[in-house]
């Protein structure tokens, strides 16, 4: 059965390679879904239950079963990749069974996220004897290093160490009284850019790796946790109004921070990021805007990040509960 799936996959990859050679738009083509979407998907990285990308396919999932496959787990460009050439070790993960009739749609969601420059579909037999599809690494040993433990996005340095660095900057700035010294402002700006690097990493793992940054960022504003945290942490200025930022390249266009409008608010925070090169007579105003935006946004992002991981892990807990009840 496994050999039959392998032959189908090889024939499919050969046909696609021929088609790509004739195409003038090779780089713009998305990875295709596997030729056999009816069998389960083995997830060992970003699509594992409890990880951010699992939220893209959660609605199609029937059940998840813990299992493993022969191979070695490696990491490249911050992404886990399976090296299936090494059979003396095991990659732990989950078999994800999709509901009947939803398998193709679920796999389309998967290929929206995963880049075909990193992965290719392959059929594989799990340690438990189940034939499944896996996203195997393309040339997995090139530019990668071996991981000694299962990958989890929770340990991403941008979600841990980077946020701690930002906390340190905020603690230092709050002890600095002068707002006319440019050094504290520059530290705030560096911290703000670092925070946006973390936010964009989140958006990539949650929604799409290579989509336009603005599109991914706007999707965050649809999350309930973001909306709740926005109302929780954003307060009006002493005059009763909320802050507004104008575009540096088009001063007639502005964005207003409004806790009742998440989409406008995330555009406001992103525009503050885009205006960091703007200088002039408004140093005091820049300092206040940067400090307030950084304090608010790191708190909002932390709650958004925690809620997303918790939501992803919820189905796994429900799955285990159902299994215990039936045993």
N, C-alpha and C positions, 0 to 999 in steps of 0.2 A: 504494500500500500504506500509506504514511504517512497520507494523507488518510482512508482507511478507518478506521484506528486512531483518528485524531483525532475522527471522527464518533461512533464508539462511545464514546469517553471523554466527549465533550460530552453525548451522550444520557444516559449514566450519571450524570454530575454534575448534570444537570437533574432527573432522577428522584430523586436523593438530596436535592437542595435542597428539593423539594416535600415529601419525607418528613420532613425536619428541621423544616420549618415547622409540621408537625402534631405534632411531638414535644415533650413537656414536659421531656425530659432531653437536650437538645442538647449541653450541655457535657460530659456523661458518655460520649458516643459516641466510640468509637475511629475513627481513619481506616480506611477500607476498603482492601482490596487493589485493585490496578488491574484493569480489565476484561479485560486481555490478559496474564496472568502468564506465558504461554508464551514471550514474547520476553524478551531479556536485560534486566538492570537496569543502568543507567548510574550508577555511584557516583562522587561527586566530593568527598564530605566524610567523615562519621564511619564510613561503610560501605566506604570504600576499603580494599583489602588493606594491612595494616600499621597500620590504625587499630583502636581498641578495639571499636567496634560490629561490625566484620567478624567477630569471634569468635561473634556471635549466629547468623550464617548460614553459617559456614565448613563445617559438616558437609553442607550442601546443594549446595555449589559444585562444578561440573564443571571449569570453567576461567575464567581472567580474561584479558582482552585490553586492553592500553593503547589509549586512544582519546581523543577529545575531542568536544565539542558546541559549536555557536555559542551565545554568551552571555557574560555577565559574572559573575564570582564575587564575592559580597558577604557580609558577616557581620552578624548581628543577634542580640543576646542570647547571644553566644558561639558561635553556630551558623552554619555556612556555608550560604548559600542561593544558588540559581541564578537569575539574572535573564535569562530567555530572550528578552526584548524587544530586547536589545542584540545585534545579529548581526555587529558589526564586530570582535569579539574571540572568544576561544576559552576554554572551560573544560576543563581537562585532568582526566582520570579513567580509570576502568576499566569496560569492559563485563563484567558478571558473568553467566555462563551457568550456570543451575542444572540439576542432573541431572533427567532425565525423571521425572515423577511426584512431584517434590518442590517444584515451582515455587510452588504455592499456600501450602504450609507455610513456605517461605522468605520469601515476601512477608508472611505473618502475623507472622513474627519482626521484619521491618522495621517494620511499622506499630505494633508494641508499643513501639518506641523513639521513632519520629518523631512529633511533635505535629502534629495537623491544623490548628492555629492558625498554623503556620509554613509548612507545605508542602501541595502538592496533586500528585496523579499526572498526568503528561502524557506522551504518546508523542512521541518526537523522533528525528530521523535524525542519526546521528553523522557526524563528519568522514569516517570510513571507509566510510560508506554503510549502516550497520546501523541498523535501526529498533529502538528500545529504550524502556523506561520510565524516566522520571526524576522525582525529587522536586523539583519546581520551587517556588521561593519564592512564597508568597502576598503580594501587594503588596510585591514585593521591595525597592523603593526607599524604603519607609516605615520610618524608624528604623534604617536600615542604612548601612554604608559599604563602598566597593569595596575588595577585596583585590587586591594586585598580584602575589601569588604563591599557589600551591596551599596550601590549608588543611591543617594537621596538628595533631592533638591533642598531639603531643610538645612543641609550643611553647606550649601553654596556660600562661598566667602562674601558674596555681595549681600546675602541675607543675614549674615552673622557679623563677621569682623568689620565690614564696611559700615554697618549701622552703629557699631560700637565707636568707630572713629568719629562719626558724625556727632554722637553723644558727647564725646570728649571735646570737640570743637565748640559745641553749644555751652558746655560747662565753662570752658575757658572764656568765651565771649561774654557770658553773663557776668563774669567777674571783672570785665574790662569796661570802665565807665565811659570813656571818650568814644563818641560816634564819628568824630572828625578824623581820626587816625585811619588811614586806608588799609593798614595791615589786617585788622579784624574783619573789615569788609571783604577783603580778598579771601580770608579763611572761610567766611560764610559762603562765598561764591564757590570755592572749591568743594566744600561740603555739600552744597546744593547740587552741583554737577555730579558728585559721587552718588547722591541719593537718586538722581534721575537715572544713572547707570543701573542701579539696583532695580528701580521701577521698570525700566525697559527690559531688563533680564526677566523679571517676573512676567511681563506682558508677552515676551517671546515664548517662555515655557508654558504659559497659560493659554495663549491664543494662536500664535503663528511666529515661526522663527524669522522669516524674511519679509513679512509684510511691512508696508510703510509705517514708520514709527508713530506718526500721528493717528493712524487708524487703530493700531494696537492700543495706544494710550487711551483713546476715547472709549474703547470697549471696557476698560476698567471702571469707567463712570457708571456702567450699568449694574455693577455688582452691589448687592444690598449692603454688604459690610462697608464698602467705600462710602455709600450714601449715609449710612448711620454714623460713621466716624466723622464725616464732613460736618454733619449737624452738631456733633458732640464737641468738636475742637475749634470750629471757626466761629468767632464772635465779631460783632460789629466794632468799628472804631469808636473812639470817644464821642464823635459827632453823630453817631447813630448810623453811619453809612458803612458799606463794605469797600474794601480796597479795589482799585481799578488800575490796570496796566495798559499802556499804549505800546503798539509795535514800534520798535526802533526803526524799521525800514519803511513803515507807513504809519506815522503818528495819528492819522485820522481814524485808524482802526484800533479799538480797545477791547479788553476783556475784563469782565467784572467778576469778582469772587462772590458767589452767592450760594450759601449752604442749602438753599431750596432748589438749586439747579446744578446737579452734579456735572453735567456735560460742560456747561460754561465754566464751572470752577476748575475742572481739570485742564481746560484750555488756558485759564488764567495762570495756573501753576506752571504749565509748559511754556507759556510766553515769558514768564519771569526768567525761566531757564534760558530762553532764546535771546533775551535782552542783556545778558551779562556783560557784553562789551560796551554798553552804553555808559558814558561818564559825563560829568559836567557839574553844574551847580547844585545838583540834587543829591549830594553825597549822604546827607542826613536821611533824606527820604529813602534812598537806596538801601541804607543800612536797616532801617525799620522794616522795609518791605522784605528784604532778604531774611532777616531774623524771624519775622512773623511767619513767612512762608515756610521756612525750614522747620520751625517748631511745629507748625500745624501738619505739614505734609509727612514728616517722619512718623508722627503719631498715627495719622490716617493710614499710612502705608503698612505700618506694623500690624494694625488691626485687620486690614484687608488681607495681608499675607497669611496671618494666623487663621483667619476664617476660611480661606481657600484650602489650606492644607487640611483643616478639620473637616470640611465638607467632603473632600476627596476620600478621607479615611472613614467616613461614616458608613459608606456602603460595605466596606470590608468588615466593619464591626457588625453590621446587620447580617451579612452573609455568614459570619461565624456564629452569630446567635441562632440563625435558622438551622445551621448544621447541628448545633448542640441540641436544639429542641427536637430534631428528627432522630437523633441517635438514642 
